[in-house]
Amino acid sequence: MQNNLLCLYPQSCGNISIEDLYLAHHIHKLGTKEAPFVYANFLSSLDGRIALEDSSQGSSYIPKHLTTASDFRLFMELLAQADCLITHGGYMRALSEGRLGNILQIRDKNLVEWRRNNGLKPQPAVVIASASLNFPFHESLLEHQQMVYIATGKAADPDRMQYWQDQGHPILVAGEDRMVHGAALISELNNLGYKSIYLIAGPQMLDTMIREKQLSRLYLTITHQLIGGKDFRTLLTGSMLGPEGNLVLEALYYEPNSPSGSGQFFMQFDLNQSTPTIITLFKHFYTT
Protein backbone atom coordinates (compact mmCIF):
# COMPACT_ATOMS: atom_id res chain seq x y z
CA MET A 1 0.00 0.00 0.00
CA GLN A 2 1.10 3.54 -0.65
CA ASN A 3 2.21 5.79 2.20
CA ASN A 4 -0.57 8.27 1.57
CA LEU A 5 -2.12 8.79 5.00
CA LEU A 6 -1.62 12.10 6.76
CA CYS A 7 -1.51 11.97 10.55
CA LEU A 8 -3.43 15.01 11.83
CA TYR A 9 -4.06 14.30 15.53
CA PRO A 10 -2.87 14.18 18.30
CA GLN A 11 0.03 15.68 16.39
CA SER A 12 0.90 16.21 12.77
CA CYS A 13 3.43 13.63 11.63
CA GLY A 14 3.33 13.77 7.83
CA ASN A 15 2.84 10.76 5.58
CA ILE A 16 2.51 7.32 7.17
CA SER A 17 1.63 3.87 5.87
CA ILE A 18 -1.83 2.42 6.21
CA GLU A 19 -0.36 -1.05 6.60
CA ASP A 20 0.05 -2.02 10.27
CA LEU A 21 -1.48 1.27 11.42
CA TYR A 22 -4.08 -0.39 13.66
CA LEU A 23 -1.94 -3.42 14.48
CA ALA A 24 0.33 -0.99 16.30
CA HIS A 25 -2.51 -0.27 18.76
CA HIS A 26 -1.98 -3.72 20.37
CA ILE A 27 -5.68 -4.09 21.10
CA HIS A 28 -5.22 -7.77 21.90
CA LYS A 29 -3.25 -6.75 25.01
CA LEU A 30 -5.71 -4.19 26.39
CA GLY A 31 -8.33 -6.51 27.85
CA THR A 32 -8.02 -8.26 31.22
CA LYS A 33 -9.84 -11.08 33.02
CA GLU A 34 -11.76 -8.44 34.93
CA ALA A 35 -12.48 -6.08 32.02
CA PRO A 36 -12.58 -7.28 28.41
CA PHE A 37 -11.71 -4.67 25.79
CA VAL A 38 -14.75 -4.20 23.55
CA TYR A 39 -14.33 -2.27 20.32
CA ALA A 40 -16.32 -1.53 17.17
CA ASN A 41 -15.62 -0.21 13.70
CA PHE A 42 -18.00 1.57 11.33
CA LEU A 43 -17.83 3.15 7.89
CA SER A 44 -20.05 6.18 7.29
CA SER A 45 -20.71 8.71 4.56
CA LEU A 46 -20.42 12.41 5.32
CA ASP A 47 -24.20 12.59 5.74
CA GLY A 48 -24.25 9.75 8.25
CA ARG A 49 -25.26 6.78 6.10
CA ILE A 50 -23.72 3.41 6.97
CA ALA A 51 -26.10 1.53 4.65
CA LEU A 52 -29.10 2.13 2.41
CA GLU A 53 -32.42 0.31 2.58
CA ASP A 54 -33.87 -1.50 -0.39
CA SER A 55 -37.58 -1.19 0.38
CA SER A 56 -38.55 -3.55 -2.44
CA GLN A 57 -36.42 -6.33 -0.98
CA GLY A 58 -36.81 -5.42 2.69
CA SER A 59 -33.04 -5.46 3.14
CA SER A 60 -30.07 -3.13 3.46
CA TYR A 61 -26.86 -2.83 1.48
CA ILE A 62 -23.61 -0.84 1.50
CA PRO A 63 -23.07 1.24 -1.68
CA LYS A 64 -19.91 -0.03 -3.36
CA HIS A 65 -18.49 3.44 -3.90
CA LEU A 66 -18.54 3.95 -0.12
CA THR A 67 -15.93 1.22 0.42
CA THR A 68 -12.19 1.34 -0.25
CA ALA A 69 -9.21 -1.02 -0.05
CA SER A 70 -7.73 1.18 2.68
CA ASP A 71 -10.77 0.92 4.91
CA PHE A 72 -10.98 -2.84 4.40
CA ARG A 73 -7.31 -3.26 5.27
CA LEU A 74 -7.80 -1.44 8.57
CA PHE A 75 -10.99 -3.40 9.24
CA MET A 76 -9.00 -6.63 8.87
CA GLU A 77 -6.23 -5.37 11.15
CA LEU A 78 -8.87 -4.84 13.83
CA LEU A 79 -10.34 -8.26 13.13
CA ALA A 80 -6.91 -9.82 13.48
CA GLN A 81 -6.59 -8.59 17.07
CA ALA A 82 -9.85 -10.11 18.36
CA ASP A 83 -10.20 -13.38 20.21
CA CYS A 84 -13.97 -13.10 19.76
CA LEU A 85 -16.28 -11.49 17.17
CA ILE A 86 -19.89 -10.45 17.76
CA THR A 87 -22.16 -10.48 14.73
CA HIS A 88 -25.91 -10.98 14.38
CA GLY A 89 -28.54 -13.03 12.61
CA GLY A 90 -29.26 -10.29 10.06
CA TYR A 91 -25.69 -10.45 8.83
CA MET A 92 -25.85 -14.24 8.56
CA ARG A 93 -28.96 -13.94 6.39
CA ALA A 94 -27.34 -11.25 4.21
CA LEU A 95 -24.21 -13.39 3.85
CA SER A 96 -26.26 -16.41 2.79
CA GLU A 97 -28.14 -14.31 0.21
CA GLY A 98 -24.94 -12.81 -1.19
CA ARG A 99 -25.84 -9.25 -0.17
CA LEU A 100 -22.73 -8.92 2.01
CA GLY A 101 -19.27 -10.46 1.84
CA ASN A 102 -17.77 -12.91 4.31
CA ILE A 103 -15.88 -11.14 7.11
CA LEU A 104 -16.00 -13.97 9.66
CA GLN A 105 -12.39 -15.04 9.10
CA ILE A 106 -8.93 -13.60 8.63
CA ARG A 107 -7.72 -14.80 5.24
CA ASP A 108 -4.57 -12.71 4.82
CA LYS A 109 -1.67 -15.12 5.54
CA ASN A 110 0.43 -12.37 7.10
CA LEU A 111 -2.35 -11.47 9.52
CA VAL A 112 -2.92 -15.14 10.41
CA GLU A 113 0.81 -15.44 11.12
CA TRP A 114 0.65 -12.23 13.17
CA ARG A 115 -2.05 -13.86 15.33
CA ARG A 116 0.07 -16.95 15.90
CA ASN A 117 3.07 -14.81 16.84
CA ASN A 118 0.94 -12.89 19.33
CA GLY A 119 -0.58 -15.87 21.11
CA LEU A 120 -3.98 -15.86 19.38
CA LYS A 121 -5.71 -18.77 17.68
CA PRO A 122 -5.64 -18.74 13.86
CA GLN A 123 -9.28 -17.57 13.81
CA PRO A 124 -11.45 -15.86 16.44
CA ALA A 125 -14.51 -17.32 18.11
CA VAL A 126 -17.84 -16.01 16.80
CA VAL A 127 -20.97 -14.96 18.67
CA ILE A 128 -24.17 -14.71 16.62
CA ALA A 129 -26.71 -12.53 18.40
CA SER A 130 -30.34 -13.10 17.47
CA ALA A 131 -33.80 -12.59 18.96
CA SER A 132 -35.53 -14.89 16.47
CA LEU A 133 -32.74 -17.51 16.25
CA ASN A 134 -33.82 -17.89 12.64
CA PHE A 135 -30.78 -17.57 10.39
CA PRO A 136 -28.62 -19.84 8.20
CA PHE A 137 -25.29 -21.16 9.40
CA HIS A 138 -22.30 -20.40 7.16
CA GLU A 139 -20.08 -23.35 6.26
CA SER A 140 -16.90 -21.28 6.49
CA LEU A 141 -17.25 -21.35 10.29
CA LEU A 142 -16.93 -25.13 10.22
CA GLU A 143 -14.16 -25.09 7.63
CA HIS A 144 -12.04 -22.84 9.85
CA GLN A 145 -12.95 -24.73 13.05
CA GLN A 146 -14.18 -21.63 14.83
CA MET A 147 -15.98 -21.81 18.14
CA VAL A 148 -19.50 -20.48 17.58
CA TYR A 149 -21.89 -19.28 20.29
CA ILE A 150 -25.52 -18.27 19.82
CA ALA A 151 -26.61 -15.31 21.96
CA THR A 152 -30.26 -14.53 22.66
CA GLY A 153 -32.64 -13.46 25.44
CA LYS A 154 -34.48 -15.54 28.04
CA ALA A 155 -37.80 -15.17 26.23
CA ALA A 156 -36.49 -16.58 22.93
CA ASP A 157 -38.17 -19.59 21.33
CA PRO A 158 -37.04 -22.65 23.37
CA ASP A 159 -37.35 -24.92 20.33
CA ARG A 160 -34.94 -22.73 18.37
CA MET A 161 -32.56 -22.67 21.34
CA GLN A 162 -32.63 -26.46 21.42
CA TYR A 163 -32.06 -26.62 17.68
CA TRP A 164 -28.79 -24.68 17.93
CA GLN A 165 -27.69 -26.64 20.97
CA ASP A 166 -28.30 -29.87 19.04
CA GLN A 167 -26.01 -28.47 16.32
CA GLY A 168 -23.26 -28.19 18.94
CA HIS A 169 -23.38 -24.44 19.54
CA PRO A 170 -23.68 -23.22 23.15
CA ILE A 171 -26.45 -20.75 23.94
CA LEU A 172 -25.55 -17.54 25.76
CA VAL A 173 -28.62 -16.11 27.49
CA ALA A 174 -27.96 -12.37 27.55
CA GLY A 175 -31.17 -10.50 28.24
CA GLU A 176 -34.48 -10.75 30.11
CA ASP A 177 -36.61 -10.50 26.96
CA ARG A 178 -35.88 -11.83 23.45
CA MET A 179 -33.24 -9.21 22.68
CA VAL A 180 -29.52 -9.46 23.43
CA HIS A 181 -28.30 -6.83 25.89
CA GLY A 182 -24.74 -5.53 25.99
CA ALA A 183 -23.84 -5.88 29.67
CA ALA A 184 -25.25 -9.40 29.96
CA LEU A 185 -23.47 -10.56 26.81
CA ILE A 186 -20.09 -9.14 27.78
CA SER A 187 -20.46 -10.70 31.22
CA GLU A 188 -21.02 -14.10 29.60
CA LEU A 189 -18.00 -13.68 27.33
CA ASN A 190 -15.90 -12.47 30.25
CA ASN A 191 -16.77 -15.68 32.14
CA LEU A 192 -15.63 -17.66 29.10
CA GLY A 193 -12.24 -15.92 29.20
CA TYR A 194 -12.48 -13.66 26.15
CA LYS A 195 -10.54 -10.42 26.51
CA SER A 196 -10.53 -8.78 23.06
CA ILE A 197 -14.06 -8.52 21.66
CA TYR A 198 -14.77 -6.96 18.26
CA LEU A 199 -18.27 -5.87 17.27
CA ILE A 200 -18.99 -6.48 13.61
CA ALA A 201 -22.72 -6.25 14.25
CA GLY A 202 -24.97 -3.38 13.29
CA PRO A 203 -26.44 -0.26 14.93
CA GLN A 204 -28.64 -2.14 17.40
CA MET A 205 -25.69 -3.95 18.98
CA LEU A 206 -23.63 -0.76 19.08
CA ASP A 207 -26.55 1.00 20.75
CA THR A 208 -26.91 -1.52 23.57
CA MET A 209 -23.15 -1.65 24.16
CA ILE A 210 -22.91 2.12 24.51
CA ARG A 211 -26.04 2.52 26.64
CA GLU A 212 -24.91 -0.24 28.99
CA LYS A 213 -21.36 1.17 29.15
CA GLN A 214 -19.62 -1.85 27.64
CA LEU A 215 -17.88 -0.26 24.65
CA SER A 216 -14.23 0.67 25.15
CA ARG A 217 -13.35 2.12 21.76
CA LEU A 218 -14.96 3.16 18.50
CA TYR A 219 -13.10 3.24 15.19
CA LEU A 220 -14.90 5.31 12.59
CA THR A 221 -14.11 5.89 8.92
CA ILE A 222 -15.91 8.86 7.39
CA THR A 223 -15.73 8.98 3.63
CA HIS A 224 -16.11 12.49 2.20
CA GLN A 225 -19.15 11.65 0.11
CA LEU A 226 -22.78 12.68 0.38
CA ILE A 227 -24.92 9.61 -0.29
CA GLY A 228 -28.48 10.84 0.24
CA GLY A 229 -31.45 8.51 -0.03
CA LYS A 230 -34.67 8.52 1.99
CA ASP A 231 -34.26 5.05 3.50
CA PHE A 232 -30.98 4.47 5.27
CA ARG A 233 -29.25 3.23 8.40
CA THR A 234 -27.06 5.26 10.69
CA LEU A 235 -24.82 4.45 13.66
CA LEU A 236 -27.46 4.22 16.39
CA THR A 237 -31.06 3.10 16.59
CA GLY A 238 -32.45 4.09 19.97
CA SER A 239 -33.55 7.17 21.88
CA MET A 240 -31.34 10.15 22.67
CA LEU A 241 -28.13 9.39 24.55
CA GLY A 242 -26.81 11.23 27.58
CA PRO A 243 -23.24 11.28 28.96
CA GLU A 244 -22.74 7.63 28.01
CA GLY A 245 -22.47 8.87 24.42
CA ASN A 246 -19.50 11.13 25.11
CA LEU A 247 -16.42 10.28 23.06
CA VAL A 248 -12.78 11.28 23.33
CA LEU A 249 -10.83 11.70 20.09
CA GLU A 250 -7.54 9.80 20.28
CA ALA A 251 -6.32 9.80 16.68
CA LEU A 252 -7.24 11.29 13.30
CA TYR A 253 -5.78 10.33 9.92
CA TYR A 254 -6.61 11.70 6.48
CA GLU A 255 -6.43 9.87 3.16
CA PRO A 256 -6.80 12.53 0.45
CA ASN A 257 -7.11 10.39 -2.69
CA SER A 258 -9.48 7.59 -1.72
CA PRO A 259 -12.33 7.20 -2.49
CA SER A 260 -11.57 8.58 -5.93
CA GLY A 261 -12.70 12.18 -6.23
CA SER A 262 -13.02 12.77 -2.49
CA GLY A 263 -11.09 11.37 0.48
CA GLN A 264 -11.73 10.03 3.96
CA PHE A 265 -10.92 10.34 7.66
CA PHE A 266 -9.91 7.45 9.88
CA MET A 267 -10.73 8.21 13.52
CA GLN A 268 -10.24 6.52 16.85
CA PHE A 269 -12.46 7.43 19.82
CA ASP A 270 -12.34 6.16 23.37
CA LEU A 271 -15.49 6.39 25.43
CA ASN A 272 -15.45 8.92 28.24
CA GLN A 273 -16.98 6.64 30.88
CA SER A 274 -15.67 6.19 34.41
CA THR A 275 -16.69 2.58 35.02
CA PRO A 276 -14.54 -0.50 35.84
CA THR A 277 -15.66 -2.24 32.64
CA ILE A 278 -14.31 0.50 30.38
CA ILE A 279 -10.62 0.89 29.57
CA THR A 280 -9.66 4.44 28.55
CA LEU A 281 -6.04 5.08 27.65
CA PHE A 282 -5.78 8.83 27.10
CA LYS A 283 -7.89 11.93 27.72
CA HIS A 284 -7.97 14.79 25.26
CA PHE A 285 -10.11 17.87 24.82
CA TYR A 286 -12.53 16.70 22.09
CA THR A 287 -16.00 15.47 23.07
CA THR A 288 -19.23 15.07 21.19
LOLUMVO-555240 format. One line per 10 residues: number of its first residue (from 1); their letters; for each residue x, y, z of C-alpha. Coordinates in steps of 0.1 Angstrom, whole numbers, plus 5000, padded with zeros to 4 digits. Layout:
LOLUMVO-555240
NUM) a) X,Y,Z; ...;
end
This chain:
LOLUMVO-555240
1) mqnnllclyp) 5000,5000,5000; 5011,5035,4993; 5022,5058,5022; 4994,5083,5016; 4979,5088,5050; 4984,5121,5068; 4985,5120,5105; 4966,5150,5118; 4959,5143,5155; 4971,5142,5183;
11) qscgnisied) 5000,5157,5164; 5009,5162,5128; 5034,5136,5116; 5033,5138,5078; 5028,5108,5056; 5025,5073,5072; 5016,5039,5059; 4982,5024,5062; 4996,4990,5066; 5001,4980,5103;
21) lylahhihkl) 4985,5013,5114; 4959,4996,5137; 4981,4966,5145; 5003,4990,5163; 4975,4997,5188; 4980,4963,5204; 4943,4959,5211; 4948,4922,5219; 4968,4932,5250; 4943,4958,5264;
31) gtkeapfvya) 4917,4935,5279; 4920,4917,5312; 4902,4889,5330; 4882,4916,5349; 4875,4939,5320; 4874,4927,5284; 4883,4953,5258; 4853,4958,5236; 4857,4977,5203; 4837,4985,5172;
41) nflssldgri) 4844,4998,5137; 4820,5016,5113; 4822,5032,5079; 4800,5062,5073; 4793,5087,5046; 4796,5124,5053; 4758,5126,5057; 4758,5097,5082; 4747,5068,5061; 4763,5034,5070;
51) aledssqgss) 4739,5015,5047; 4709,5021,5024; 4676,5003,5026; 4661,4985,4996; 4624,4988,5004; 4614,4964,4976; 4636,4937,4990; 4632,4946,5027; 4670,4945,5031; 4699,4969,5035;
61) yipkhlttas) 4731,4972,5015; 4764,4992,5015; 4769,5012,4983; 4801,5000,4966; 4815,5034,4961; 4815,5040,4999; 4841,5012,5004; 4878,5013,4997; 4908,4990,5000; 4923,5012,5027;
71) dfrlfmella) 4892,5009,5049; 4890,4972,5044; 4927,4967,5053; 4922,4986,5086; 4890,4966,5092; 4910,4934,5089; 4938,4946,5112; 4911,4952,5138; 4897,4917,5131; 4931,4902,5135;
81) qadclithgg) 4934,4914,5171; 4902,4899,5184; 4898,4866,5202; 4860,4869,5198; 4837,4885,5172; 4801,4895,5178; 4778,4895,5147; 4741,4890,5144; 4715,4870,5126; 4707,4897,5101;
91) ymralsegrl) 4743,4896,5088; 4742,4858,5086; 4710,4861,5064; 4727,4887,5042; 4758,4866,5039; 4737,4836,5028; 4719,4857,5002; 4751,4872,4988; 4742,4907,4998; 4773,4911,5020;
101) gnilqirdkn) 4807,4895,5018; 4822,4871,5043; 4841,4889,5071; 4840,4860,5097; 4876,4850,5091; 4911,4864,5086; 4923,4852,5052; 4954,4873,5048; 4983,4849,5055; 5004,4876,5071;
111) lvewrrnngl) 4976,4885,5095; 4971,4849,5104; 5008,4846,5111; 5006,4878,5132; 4980,4861,5153; 5001,4831,5159; 5031,4852,5168; 5009,4871,5193; 4994,4841,5211; 4960,4841,5194;
121) kpqpavvias) 4943,4812,5177; 4944,4813,5139; 4907,4824,5138; 4886,4841,5164; 4855,4827,5181; 4822,4840,5168; 4790,4850,5187; 4758,4853,5166; 4733,4875,5184; 4697,4869,5175;
131) aslnfpfhes) 4662,4874,5190; 4645,4851,5165; 4673,4825,5162; 4662,4821,5126; 4692,4824,5104; 4714,4802,5082; 4747,4788,5094; 4777,4796,5072; 4799,4767,5063; 4831,4787,5065;
141) llehqqmvyi) 4828,4787,5103; 4831,4749,5102; 4858,4749,5076; 4880,4772,5099; 4870,4753,5130; 4858,4784,5148; 4840,4782,5181; 4805,4795,5176; 4781,4807,5203; 4745,4817,5198;
151) atgkaadpdr) 4734,4847,5220; 4697,4855,5227; 4674,4865,5254; 4655,4845,5280; 4622,4848,5262; 4635,4834,5229; 4618,4804,5213; 4630,4773,5234; 4626,4751,5203; 4651,4773,5184;
161) mqywqdqghp) 4674,4773,5213; 4674,4735,5214; 4679,4734,5177; 4712,4753,5179; 4723,4734,5210; 4717,4701,5190; 4740,4715,5163; 4767,4718,5189; 4766,4756,5195; 4763,4768,5231;
171) ilvagedrmv) 4735,4792,5239; 4745,4825,5258; 4714,4839,5275; 4720,4876,5275; 4688,4895,5282; 4655,4893,5301; 4634,4895,5270; 4641,4882,5235; 4668,4908,5227; 4705,4905,5234;
181) hgaaliseln) 4717,4932,5259; 4753,4945,5260; 4762,4941,5297; 4748,4906,5300; 4765,4894,5268; 4799,4909,5278; 4795,4893,5312; 4790,4859,5296; 4820,4863,5273; 4841,4875,5302;
191) nlgyksiyli) 4832,4843,5321; 4844,4823,5291; 4878,4841,5292; 4875,4863,5261; 4895,4896,5265; 4895,4912,5231; 4859,4915,5217; 4852,4930,5183; 4817,4941,5173; 4810,4935,5136;
201) agpqmldtmi) 4773,4938,5142; 4750,4966,5133; 4736,4997,5149; 4714,4979,5174; 4743,4961,5190; 4764,4992,5191; 4734,5010,5207; 4731,4985,5236; 4769,4984,5242; 4771,5021,5245;
211) rekqlsrlyl) 4740,5025,5266; 4751,4998,5290; 4786,5012,5291; 4804,4982,5276; 4821,4997,5246; 4858,5007,5252; 4867,5021,5218; 4850,5032,5185; 4869,5032,5152; 4851,5053,5126;
221) tithqliggk) 4859,5059,5089; 4841,5089,5074; 4843,5090,5036; 4839,5125,5022; 4808,5116,5001; 4772,5127,5004; 4751,5096,4997; 4715,5108,5002; 4685,5085,5000; 4653,5085,5020;
231) dfrtlltgsm) 4657,5050,5035; 4690,5045,5053; 4707,5032,5084; 4729,5053,5107; 4752,5045,5137; 4725,5042,5164; 4689,5031,5166; 4675,5041,5200; 4665,5072,5219; 4687,5102,5227;
241) lgpegnlvle) 4719,5094,5246; 4732,5112,5276; 4768,5113,5290; 4773,5076,5280; 4775,5089,5244; 4805,5111,5251; 4836,5103,5231; 4872,5113,5233; 4892,5117,5201; 4925,5098,5203;
251) alyyepnsps) 4937,5098,5167; 4928,5113,5133; 4942,5103,5099; 4934,5117,5065; 4936,5099,5032; 4932,5125,5004; 4929,5104,4973; 4905,5076,4983; 4877,5072,4975; 4884,5086,4941;
261) gsgqffmqfd) 4873,5122,4938; 4870,5128,4975; 4889,5114,5005; 4883,5100,5040; 4891,5103,5077; 4901,5074,5099; 4893,5082,5135; 4898,5065,5169; 4875,5074,5198; 4877,5062,5234;
271) lnqstptiit) 4845,5064,5254; 4846,5089,5282; 4830,5066,5309; 4843,5062,5344; 4833,5026,5350; 4855,4995,5358; 4843,4978,5326; 4857,5005,5304; 4894,5009,5296; 4903,5044,5286;
281) lfkhfytt) 4940,5051,5277; 4942,5088,5271; 4921,5119,5277; 4920,5148,5253; 4899,5179,5248; 4875,5167,5221; 4840,5155,5231; 4808,5151,5212;
end
